[in-house]
């Protein structure tokens, strides 16, 4: 639903959230993720799910940090790719923490980290299956004429361009490394 208002001497058309249609289309995916964070936060608060509330607050705090860092690059809000990359980074750090807690004999802290990982994972796009990654890596190696580990960057760049946020860089780089070193 659109509304119109006169701002200065220009007619400004905005949607219900007050975003001009030109910006609305480009920010739809990021806004939907951001809106999902807020909706899930409200739902978790009403349901009394304190662990989920805490994790979503950590996500939104990290997102604000990433947005602030993006302002130096001239971005008001970071892209969907950057939000998903941020979420993957949060999962990676929590996975490392969980393994350290397990090694240190603190399984209760490891379980807390695993619970946070499960909540964060809900916001990521579905992972590509192994056969899709294998096929895409083979195709990317052929396209970039990669022959050795020196060409790994070219192959990874091609994969990121092809799959964007759906690609898990850690899984893909393991496959690329195995193929190029063989």
Beta strands, then each sheet from edge to edge (+ up, - down):
strand 1: 2-7
strand 2: 10-15
sheet 1: 1+ 2-
end
